[in-house]
């Protein structure tokens, strides 16, 4: 391949400017749930430059250091007010880059990324340079591996804006000087890395020998924490989701809410009565079988948030089981009055939650948890006061049986299909799933039947025979309605 030797580039002295593009790939824009009409930029300090084989430090007291494999452009000749069709003439070289960012500090700078992306070593480049004259800017590919697993792959065909546009656009605002670097954005697949992880990035032209070589960076753990002389690390659910690369979920606009009035009705309605009314309407497969409450006498009413476990497979647990996985994300984002419903395939040979997750859900106001698997720290979970329905205790962790796979999808729990937003009601008799569109009707009918059944029980308790009374024949119906009027 052709090699460009720049007096100030990734293999020599520091560039004068590093300009980075925010969202630039369609795959990343789809993941983030927003698509920019034009490119936007931020600066990174030249002191953030690193080289292949180096390290990047995750500061003490932080958790969300994320990698971003990117194509970097190295400017060869000064560019000012350059037209797009002439822009590539000002690019001397192309290389691999890793635009590391610390999401714990992202809220501090509101998009400028000064602190979140400006750390020492947060912009490793190299190891080699591809001569820009040897490549078509529309034919480049970027790939990223974490600990040997391919996690990002896209080509410049997937860009929302061509590489030439970045050079031309920026040259309208200031002079791009020789050695300046443009980081052209990252595709989907960026995520969080931990100390000990090795991140590798390569830029190449598929089907040829043209390559930047592979840029290696090892994550290390820092021992110094940030102090209160400035903004301190701050993490919320949005930052966690974006750092880990969780797709933006679109809310179902047509799902009826569980009003406080309806919740109150369902709290009064026994599950056995609700089950009977569902059966009358042809819904026979709405019971979550095999689960019992950890707190006898407790009642659960809420809308479903769902979590699906798949059978453990070692390679899948390696990619999905650790870090801020689907299980942790759901327990960290459950809302007040929601019920976490876990599909564990009826396998009780492993815990599907423990006391730490139960405490988190309790703190956030969750109504309860339903799992057709086991529960670790069973007594400690019960002590949190969070109602949990399960198949009972088991000491093993997830990796023995399960991989946390995805959230807020249709799941099968205890033989029943549960959709996000379904209404879940549980008591000592068991748990039922109620379609939201039927919930008001089912609740009202159950309460009417409960009043009738209570009156019948009172008559039986006074020694009257069941025949004709349960169910009510016309004579007893007349007596019951007369009693109702008096009430």
C-alpha positions as CSV (number, residue, x, y, z in Angstrom):
1,X,0.0,0.0,0.0
2,X,1.1,3.6,-0.4
3,X,2.4,5.2,2.8
4,X,2.3,8.9,3.6
5,X,4.9,10.2,6.0
6,X,3.5,13.4,7.6
7,X,5.7,15.6,9.8
8,X,2.7,15.9,12.2
9,X,0.5,12.9,12.2
10,X,-0.4,9.9,14.3
11,X,3.0,8.4,14.0
12,X,4.9,11.6,14.5
13,X,4.2,14.7,16.5
14,X,0.8,15.8,17.8
15,X,-1.8,17.3,15.4
16,X,-2.7,20.9,15.8
17,X,-6.4,20.1,15.9
18,X,-8.6,17.0,16.3
19,X,-12.2,17.5,15.1
20,X,-14.6,14.7,15.7
21,X,-18.0,14.1,14.1
22,X,-21.1,13.3,16.3
23,X,-23.6,11.0,14.5
24,X,-22.4,10.0,11.0
25,X,-23.4,6.3,10.3
26,X,-27.0,5.3,9.6
27,X,-26.6,2.2,11.8
28,X,-25.6,4.4,14.8
29,X,-28.4,7.0,14.1
30,X,-31.0,4.2,14.1
31,X,-29.6,2.9,17.4
32,X,-29.8,6.3,18.9
33,X,-33.2,7.1,17.6
34,X,-32.3,10.3,15.9
35,X,-31.0,11.2,12.4
36,X,-29.2,14.5,11.9
37,X,-29.9,16.6,8.8
38,X,-26.3,17.9,8.8
39,X,-23.1,16.8,10.5
40,X,-22.1,18.3,13.8
41,X,-18.7,18.4,15.5
42,X,-16.6,18.7,18.6
43,X,-12.9,19.2,19.4
44,X,-10.6,16.8,21.2
45,X,-7.3,18.0,22.7
46,X,-4.1,16.9,21.0
47,X,-3.0,15.6,24.4
48,X,-5.6,12.8,24.0
49,X,-3.5,11.2,21.2
50,X,-2.3,7.7,21.8
51,X,-0.5,5.0,19.8
52,X,-1.0,1.3,19.1
53,X,-0.1,-0.9,22.0
54,X,-0.9,1.8,24.5
55,X,-3.4,2.0,27.3
56,X,-6.4,4.0,28.2
57,X,-7.4,4.5,31.8
58,X,-10.8,4.3,33.3
59,X,-10.7,6.7,36.3
60,X,-11.5,5.5,39.7
61,X,-15.2,5.9,40.6
62,X,-16.4,5.7,37.0
63,X,-18.1,2.8,35.1
64,X,-19.0,3.8,31.6
65,X,-15.8,4.0,29.5
66,X,-16.9,3.3,25.9
67,X,-14.9,2.6,22.7
68,X,-15.7,3.9,19.2
69,X,-13.9,2.5,16.3
70,X,-13.5,5.1,13.6
71,X,-11.9,6.2,10.3
72,X,-9.5,9.1,10.8
73,X,-8.5,11.5,8.1
74,X,-5.1,13.3,8.2
75,X,-5.0,16.6,6.5
76,X,-2.0,17.0,4.1
77,X,-2.4,20.5,2.6
78,X,-4.2,23.5,4.1
79,X,-7.9,23.7,3.3
80,X,-10.0,26.8,3.5
81,X,-13.3,27.3,1.6
82,X,-12.8,24.0,-0.2
83,X,-15.5,22.6,-2.5
84,X,-16.7,19.0,-1.9
85,X,-15.4,17.8,-5.2
86,X,-11.9,19.1,-4.3
87,X,-11.9,18.2,-0.7
88,X,-10.2,14.8,-1.0
89,X,-7.1,16.4,-2.6
90,X,-6.4,18.0,0.9
91,X,-6.5,14.6,2.7
92,X,-3.0,13.1,2.9
93,X,-3.8,9.9,4.7
94,X,-6.4,7.6,6.3
95,X,-5.8,5.6,9.5
96,X,-7.7,3.8,12.3
97,X,-8.8,5.7,15.4
98,X,-10.5,4.8,18.7
99,X,-12.6,7.7,20.0
100,X,-12.9,6.7,23.7
101,X,-15.4,8.5,25.8
102,X,-16.3,8.5,29.5
103,X,-20.1,8.7,29.7
104,X,-19.9,9.4,33.5
105,X,-18.8,12.9,32.5
106,X,-21.0,13.4,29.5
107,X,-23.7,15.5,31.2
108,X,-21.0,17.9,32.4
109,X,-20.4,19.5,29.0
110,X,-23.7,19.2,27.2
111,X,-22.3,17.9,23.9
112,X,-18.9,19.6,23.8
113,X,-17.4,16.4,25.3
114,X,-14.4,18.3,26.6
115,X,-14.0,16.2,29.7
116,X,-15.8,13.0,28.6
117,X,-13.6,12.6,25.5
118,X,-10.6,14.6,26.3
119,X,-8.7,12.3,28.6
120,X,-5.1,11.4,28.0
121,X,-4.8,8.5,25.6
122,X,-8.5,8.8,24.6
123,X,-7.7,9.1,20.9
124,X,-5.3,6.3,19.9
125,X,-4.4,6.4,16.2
126,X,-2.6,4.2,13.7
127,X,-0.5,2.1,13.6
128,X,0.0,2.8,9.9
129,X,-1.2,5.4,7.4
130,X,-3.0,4.7,4.1
131,X,-2.1,7.1,1.4
132,X,-5.3,8.9,0.5
133,X,-4.3,8.9,-3.2
134,X,-4.5,5.1,-3.2
135,X,-8.1,4.7,-2.1
136,X,-11.6,5.7,-3.0
137,X,-13.1,7.4,0.1
138,X,-16.4,5.6,-0.6
139,X,-14.8,2.1,-0.4
140,X,-13.3,2.1,3.1
141,X,-14.2,-0.2,6.0
142,X,-13.8,0.1,9.7
143,X,-13.9,-2.9,12.1
144,X,-13.5,-3.2,15.9
145,X,-12.8,-6.2,18.1
146,X,-13.0,-6.5,21.9
147,X,-11.0,-9.3,23.4
148,X,-11.0,-11.0,20.0
149,X,-14.7,-10.7,19.2
150,X,-15.8,-8.6,16.3
151,X,-18.2,-6.0,17.6
152,X,-18.3,-3.3,14.9
153,X,-18.2,-3.5,11.1
154,X,-19.3,-0.9,8.6
155,X,-18.2,0.8,5.4
156,X,-18.2,4.3,4.2
157,X,-21.3,3.4,2.1
158,X,-23.1,3.4,5.5
159,X,-22.3,7.0,6.2
160,X,-25.0,9.6,6.3
161,X,-22.6,12.2,4.9
162,X,-19.6,11.4,2.6
163,X,-16.1,11.9,3.9
164,X,-15.5,14.7,1.5
165,X,-18.3,16.7,3.0
166,X,-16.6,16.8,6.4
167,X,-13.5,18.4,5.0
168,X,-15.4,20.9,2.9
169,X,-17.8,21.8,5.6
170,X,-15.2,22.3,8.3
171,X,-13.1,24.4,5.8
172,X,-15.9,27.0,5.7
173,X,-15.3,27.8,9.4
174,X,-11.5,27.6,9.9
175,X,-8.4,26.5,8.1
176,X,-7.6,22.8,8.2
177,X,-3.8,22.6,8.6
178,X,-1.4,19.8,7.7
179,X,-1.4,17.2,10.4
180,X,-4.9,18.0,11.6
181,X,-7.1,14.9,12.2
182,X,-10.8,14.5,11.5
183,X,-12.5,11.6,13.4
184,X,-15.4,10.6,11.1
185,X,-17.8,9.0,13.5
186,X,-18.5,5.4,14.6
187,X,-21.1,2.8,13.4
188,X,-23.4,0.8,15.7
189,X,-21.8,-1.6,18.1
190,X,-19.9,0.8,20.3
191,X,-20.2,-0.3,23.9
192,X,-18.6,-0.2,27.4
193,X,-15.3,-1.8,28.2
194,X,-13.7,-2.7,31.5
195,X,-10.1,-2.8,32.9
196,X,-8.3,-5.7,31.2
197,X,-10.2,-5.5,28.0
198,X,-8.3,-5.1,24.7
199,X,-9.9,-3.1,21.9
200,X,-8.6,-3.4,18.3
201,X,-9.5,-1.2,15.4
202,X,-8.6,-1.6,11.7
203,X,-9.4,0.5,8.6
204,X,-9.0,-1.2,5.3
205,X,-10.3,-1.6,1.8
206,X,-12.2,-5.0,1.6
207,X,-10.7,-7.4,-0.9
208,X,-7.3,-5.7,-1.1
209,X,-4.2,-5.6,1.0
210,X,-4.7,-1.9,1.8
211,X,-4.9,-1.6,5.6
212,X,-4.0,0.8,8.5
213,X,-2.9,-2.2,10.4
214,X,-4.5,-3.1,13.7
215,X,-4.7,-0.5,16.5
216,X,-4.4,-2.1,19.9
217,X,-5.5,-0.4,23.2
218,X,-5.7,-2.0,26.6
219,X,-8.1,-0.6,29.2
220,X,-6.6,-0.1,32.7
221,X,-8.1,0.9,36.0
222,X,-7.1,4.2,37.4
223,X,-6.5,4.8,41.1
224,X,-7.3,8.5,41.3
225,X,-10.8,9.8,41.6
226,X,-12.2,13.2,40.5
227,X,-12.7,15.8,43.2
228,X,-15.4,18.3,43.8
229,X,-13.4,21.2,42.4
230,X,-15.3,20.5,39.2
231,X,-18.2,18.4,37.9
232,X,-18.2,14.9,39.4
233,X,-19.1,11.8,37.5
234,X,-22.9,11.4,37.2
235,X,-24.7,8.4,35.6
236,X,-28.4,8.0,34.8
237,X,-30.4,5.4,32.9
238,X,-30.1,7.4,29.6
239,X,-26.3,7.5,29.8
240,X,-26.1,3.8,30.7
241,X,-28.3,2.9,27.7
242,X,-26.3,5.0,25.3
243,X,-23.0,3.9,26.6
244,X,-23.9,0.2,26.4
245,X,-25.4,0.7,22.9
246,X,-29.0,-0.1,23.9
247,X,-31.4,0.7,21.1
248,X,-33.9,3.4,21.8
249,X,-37.3,1.8,22.6
250,X,-40.4,3.3,21.1
251,X,-43.4,3.4,23.4
252,X,-46.6,1.7,22.3
253,X,-48.9,4.6,22.0
254,X,-52.0,2.5,21.8
255,X,-51.4,0.6,25.1
256,X,-54.0,1.8,27.7
257,X,-52.5,3.0,31.0
258,X,-53.3,1.3,34.3
259,X,-55.2,4.1,36.1
260,X,-55.2,4.4,39.8
261,X,-58.9,3.6,39.8
262,X,-58.4,0.4,37.9
263,X,-55.4,-0.5,40.0
264,X,-57.6,-0.2,43.1
265,X,-60.2,-2.4,41.6
266,X,-57.7,-5.1,40.8
267,X,-56.2,-4.9,44.2
268,X,-59.7,-5.9,45.6
269,X,-60.3,-8.6,43.0
270,X,-59.0,-12.1,43.8
271,X,-56.9,-13.8,41.1
272,X,-59.3,-16.8,41.2
273,X,-62.2,-14.5,40.3
274,X,-60.2,-12.8,37.6
275,X,-59.3,-16.1,36.2
276,X,-62.9,-17.2,36.0
277,X,-63.9,-14.0,34.2
278,X,-61.1,-14.4,31.7
279,X,-62.2,-18.0,31.1
280,X,-65.8,-16.8,30.4
281,X,-64.3,-14.7,27.6
282,X,-62.4,-17.6,26.1
283,X,-59.0,-16.8,27.6
284,X,-57.9,-20.1,29.2
285,X,-54.1,-19.7,28.8
286,X,-53.4,-16.6,30.9
287,X,-52.2,-18.2,34.1
288,X,-48.5,-18.1,34.9
289,X,-48.1,-21.7,36.3
290,X,-45.8,-23.0,38.9
291,X,-44.9,-19.8,40.7
292,X,-45.6,-19.1,44.4
293,X,-45.1,-15.8,46.4
294,X,-42.1,-15.4,48.6
295,X,-44.4,-13.3,50.9
296,X,-47.6,-15.2,51.6
297,X,-50.6,-12.9,51.6
298,X,-49.0,-10.4,49.3
299,X,-50.8,-8.9,46.2
300,X,-49.2,-7.8,43.0
301,X,-50.8,-5.5,40.5
302,X,-48.9,-3.7,37.7
303,X,-48.0,-3.4,34.1
304,X,-45.5,-5.9,32.7
305,X,-41.8,-5.1,31.9
306,X,-40.3,-8.2,30.4
307,X,-36.9,-9.9,30.5
308,X,-35.9,-13.0,28.5
309,X,-33.2,-15.4,29.4
310,X,-31.9,-17.9,26.8
311,X,-30.2,-21.2,27.7
312,X,-26.6,-20.7,28.7
313,X,-24.0,-21.0,26.0
314,X,-20.5,-20.1,27.0
315,X,-19.7,-17.8,24.1
316,X,-23.0,-16.0,24.4
317,X,-22.7,-15.5,28.1
318,X,-19.3,-14.0,27.5
319,X,-20.8,-11.4,25.1
320,X,-24.1,-10.8,26.9
321,X,-23.8,-12.1,30.5
322,X,-21.3,-9.7,32.0
323,X,-21.2,-5.9,32.5
324,X,-24.3,-3.9,32.3
325,X,-26.4,-6.7,30.8
326,X,-30.1,-6.9,29.9
327,X,-31.0,-8.0,33.4
328,X,-29.3,-5.1,35.1
329,X,-30.6,-2.6,32.6
330,X,-34.2,-3.7,33.3
331,X,-33.8,-3.7,37.1
332,X,-32.2,-0.2,36.8
333,X,-35.0,1.2,34.7
334,X,-38.2,-0.4,36.0
335,X,-40.8,2.2,36.8
336,X,-43.2,2.7,39.8
337,X,-46.1,0.3,39.6
338,X,-44.4,-2.0,37.0
339,X,-44.0,-5.7,37.4
340,X,-40.8,-7.4,36.0
341,X,-41.8,-10.6,34.3
342,X,-38.9,-13.0,33.6
343,X,-38.8,-15.9,31.1
344,X,-36.5,-18.5,32.5
345,X,-38.1,-21.4,30.5
346,X,-39.4,-22.9,33.8
347,X,-35.9,-23.9,34.8
348,X,-35.6,-23.4,38.5
349,X,-32.0,-24.7,38.6
350,X,-30.5,-21.2,38.9
351,X,-31.3,-17.9,40.5
352,X,-32.8,-15.2,38.2
353,X,-32.5,-12.4,40.7
354,X,-31.0,-11.8,44.1
355,X,-31.2,-9.3,47.0
356,X,-29.3,-6.5,45.2
357,X,-31.6,-6.4,42.2
358,X,-34.6,-6.8,44.5
359,X,-33.5,-3.8,46.5
360,X,-33.0,-1.7,43.4
361,X,-36.5,-2.6,42.1
362,X,-38.0,-1.9,45.5
363,X,-36.3,1.5,45.6
364,X,-37.7,2.4,42.1
365,X,-41.2,1.5,43.2
366,X,-41.7,-1.7,41.2
367,X,-44.9,-3.6,42.1
368,X,-43.1,-7.0,42.1
369,X,-41.3,-9.6,40.1
370,X,-42.6,-12.8,38.5
371,X,-40.1,-15.4,37.4
372,X,-40.6,-19.0,36.3
373,X,-37.0,-19.7,37.5
374,X,-35.4,-19.6,40.9
375,X,-34.4,-16.9,43.3
376,X,-31.0,-16.4,45.0
377,X,-30.7,-15.0,48.5
378,X,-34.4,-16.0,49.0
379,X,-34.8,-14.8,52.6
380,X,-32.9,-11.6,51.9
381,X,-35.1,-10.9,48.9
382,X,-38.2,-11.5,51.0
383,X,-36.8,-9.1,53.6
384,X,-36.8,-6.3,51.1
385,X,-40.6,-6.3,51.0
386,X,-40.7,-6.7,47.3
387,X,-43.3,-9.3,46.3
388,X,-41.6,-12.0,44.2
389,X,-43.4,-15.0,42.7
390,X,-41.0,-17.8,41.6
391,X,-40.4,-21.5,41.7
392,X,-38.5,-21.1,44.9
393,X,-34.9,-20.7,46.1
394,X,-31.7,-21.7,44.3
395,X,-28.2,-20.7,45.2
396,X,-26.6,-20.7,41.7
397,X,-26.0,-17.6,39.6
398,X,-27.2,-16.9,36.0
399,X,-24.2,-18.5,34.2
400,X,-25.2,-22.0,35.3
401,X,-28.4,-22.0,33.3
402,X,-29.2,-18.6,31.7
403,X,-27.9,-15.8,29.5
404,X,-29.8,-12.5,29.9
405,X,-30.7,-11.7,26.3
406,X,-33.3,-8.9,25.8
407,X,-35.9,-6.8,27.4
408,X,-39.4,-5.5,26.7
409,X,-40.2,-8.2,24.2
410,X,-42.9,-10.9,24.2
411,X,-41.9,-13.6,26.7
412,X,-43.2,-17.0,27.8
413,X,-43.4,-17.2,31.6
414,X,-44.8,-20.2,33.3
415,X,-46.6,-21.3,30.1
416,X,-48.2,-17.9,29.5
417,X,-47.3,-15.4,26.9
418,X,-46.7,-11.9,28.4
419,X,-46.3,-8.8,26.3
420,X,-44.8,-5.5,27.6
421,X,-47.7,-3.5,29.0
422,X,-49.9,-6.5,29.9
423,X,-51.5,-6.2,33.3
424,X,-50.2,-8.7,35.9
425,X,-52.2,-9.6,39.0
426,X,-50.9,-12.1,41.6
427,X,-51.9,-13.4,45.0
428,X,-51.7,-16.6,47.0
429,X,-53.8,-18.4,44.3
430,X,-51.3,-17.6,41.5
431,X,-50.7,-15.0,38.8
432,X,-52.8,-14.1,35.8
433,X,-52.1,-12.0,32.7
434,X,-54.8,-9.6,31.6
435,X,-54.9,-7.9,28.2
436,X,-55.0,-4.2,28.9
437,X,-58.1,-3.7,26.6
438,X,-60.1,-6.1,28.8
439,X,-58.8,-5.1,32.2
440,X,-61.6,-2.7,33.2
441,X,-64.3,-5.1,32.1
442,X,-62.7,-8.1,33.8
443,X,-62.2,-6.1,37.1
444,X,-65.8,-4.9,37.2
445,X,-67.2,-8.3,36.5
446,X,-65.0,-10.0,39.1
447,X,-66.0,-7.5,41.8
448,X,-69.7,-8.1,41.0
449,X,-69.2,-11.8,41.2
450,X,-67.3,-11.5,44.4
451,X,-70.2,-9.7,46.0
452,X,-72.5,-12.4,44.9
453,X,-70.2,-15.2,46.0
454,X,-69.8,-13.5,49.5
455,X,-73.6,-13.5,49.9
456,X,-73.8,-17.1,48.8
457,X,-71.0,-18.1,51.3
458,X,-72.9,-16.3,54.1
459,X,-76.1,-18.4,53.2
460,X,-74.1,-21.6,53.2
461,X,-72.5,-20.7,56.5
462,X,-76.0,-20.4,58.0
463,X,-76.7,-24.0,57.0
464,X,-78.5,-23.6,53.7
465,X,-77.9,-26.4,51.1
466,X,-75.8,-25.6,48.0
467,X,-78.4,-26.9,45.5
468,X,-80.0,-24.0,43.8
469,X,-77.9,-21.6,45.7
470,X,-74.5,-22.1,44.0
471,X,-75.0,-21.1,41.3
472,X,-78.1,-19.0,42.0
473,X,-81.4,-20.4,40.6
474,X,-84.2,-17.9,39.8
475,X,-85.6,-18.0,43.3
476,X,-82.3,-17.4,45.0
477,X,-81.4,-14.8,42.4
478,X,-84.5,-12.9,43.3
479,X,-83.6,-13.0,47.0
480,X,-80.1,-11.9,46.3
481,X,-81.2,-8.9,44.2
482,X,-83.7,-7.9,46.9
483,X,-80.8,-8.0,49.5
484,X,-78.7,-5.9,47.2
485,X,-81.3,-3.2,46.9
486,X,-81.5,-3.0,50.7
487,X,-77.7,-2.5,50.8
